[in-house]
Amino acid sequence: MNRLNLAYGTVQTTQKPFADVVAALKAQLPQHGFGLQCEIDLAKTLREKLGVDGLPYVILGICNPTFAHEALQREPMLGLLLPCNLVVTQTESGTSVGAVDAAALLGVVGNPALQSMAQEVNTHLHAIIDAALA
């Protein structure tokens, strides 16, 4: 499966149904020490608030407490950039899953002590997606 690299994250597309991908991602989270902090059904919100119909689009706000604690010890206001986000959206070519690039996100802080941890977070995010889409 190909991974599209963006400046702020990565995206993979699969032919698996949207709901199955969301469920598979949620099932993978605990295996990597992450938990689901929030789930935003953006398509539903846009439909209810603006009357706009669109394809399914869900944002999963996830957090690994160990990484979060470590990061907050190094940069107390880092909560402004938490949690990590996974995005699942139905597209014309299938179901796409995107993950934030933790290194790019934390890079805005300018604290080199966060970079190795950010790379480790990225490794886990990619593993979660790879397993969910397998």
C-alpha positions in Angstrom: 0.0 0.0 0.0 1.4 3.4 -0.9 1.8 6.2 1.6 1.4 9.7 0.3 3.6 12.1 2.3 2.4 15.6 2.9 4.2 18.4 4.7 2.0 17.8 7.8 1.1 14.1 7.6 0.7 11.0 5.6 -2.3 9.4 3.8 -3.0 5.9 2.7 -6.1 4.7 0.7 -7.8 1.4 0.8 -10.8 -0.3 -0.8 -12.0 -1.4 2.7 -15.4 0.1 3.7 -15.2 3.3 5.8 -16.9 1.9 8.9 -14.6 -1.1 8.9 -11.5 1.1 8.7 -12.7 3.3 11.6 -13.3 0.2 13.7 -10.0 -1.4 12.8 -8.1 1.8 13.7 -9.9 1.9 17.1 -9.0 -1.7 17.7 -5.3 -1.1 17.0 -4.9 1.9 19.4 -4.5 0.1 22.7 -1.8 -2.2 21.1 0.4 0.9 20.7 -0.5 2.5 24.0 -2.9 5.0 22.5 -6.5 5.8 23.6 -9.3 7.5 21.8 -9.9 11.0 23.4 -12.5 12.2 20.9 -14.3 11.3 17.7 -15.5 14.1 15.5 -18.0 13.2 12.8 -17.2 16.3 10.6 -19.6 15.2 7.8 -22.5 15.1 10.4 -21.5 18.4 11.9 -21.4 20.1 8.5 -24.7 18.6 7.5 -26.4 19.7 10.8 -24.8 23.2 11.0 -24.5 24.2 7.4 -26.8 21.9 5.5 -23.8 20.7 3.5 -23.8 17.1 2.4 -20.5 15.4 2.0 -18.7 12.1 2.1 -18.1 10.5 5.5 -15.2 12.3 7.3 -14.2 11.4 10.9 -11.4 12.8 13.0 -10.1 10.5 15.7 -8.2 12.5 18.4 -5.9 9.9 20.0 -3.3 10.1 22.8 -0.6 8.0 24.2 -0.3 9.1 27.9 3.3 8.1 28.2 4.3 10.2 25.2 2.0 13.1 26.3 3.5 13.1 29.8 7.1 13.0 28.5 6.4 15.8 26.0 4.7 18.0 28.6 7.7 17.6 30.9 9.9 19.0 28.1 7.4 21.7 26.9 4.6 22.5 29.4 2.3 24.3 26.9 2.5 21.5 24.4 -1.1 20.7 25.1 -1.9 23.3 22.5 -0.8 20.7 19.9 -2.4 17.6 21.4 -4.0 15.1 20.8 -2.6 13.4 17.7 -5.2 13.2 14.9 -6.1 10.4 12.6 -8.5 11.3 9.8 -10.7 8.8 8.0 -12.6 9.9 4.9 -14.5 8.3 2.2 -13.2 9.4 -1.2 -14.1 8.5 -4.8 -11.1 6.1 -4.9 -11.8 4.4 -1.5 -11.3 5.1 2.1 -8.4 7.3 3.0 -6.6 7.4 6.4 -4.4 10.2 7.3 -2.1 10.7 10.3 -0.6 13.9 11.5 3.2 14.0 11.2 4.2 14.4 14.8 7.7 15.6 13.9 6.3 18.3 11.6 3.8 19.3 14.2 6.2 19.4 17.1 8.8 21.0 14.9 7.0 24.3 15.3 7.9 24.3 19.0 11.6 24.6 18.2 12.6 22.2 21.1 15.0 19.6 19.8 14.3 17.4 22.8 11.0 16.6 21.3 12.2 15.3 17.9 13.2 11.7 18.8 9.9 11.2 20.6 8.0 12.7 17.6 9.7 10.1 15.3 8.7 7.3 17.7 5.1 8.6 17.7 5.1 8.6 13.9 6.4 5.0 13.9 3.4 4.0 16.1 0.9 6.0 14.0 2.1 4.3 10.8 2.0 0.9 12.5 -1.6 1.5 13.6 -2.7 2.4 10.1 -0.7 -0.4 8.5 -2.3 -3.0 10.8 -5.8 -1.5 10.4 -5.6 -1.6 6.6 -3.9 -5.0 6.3 
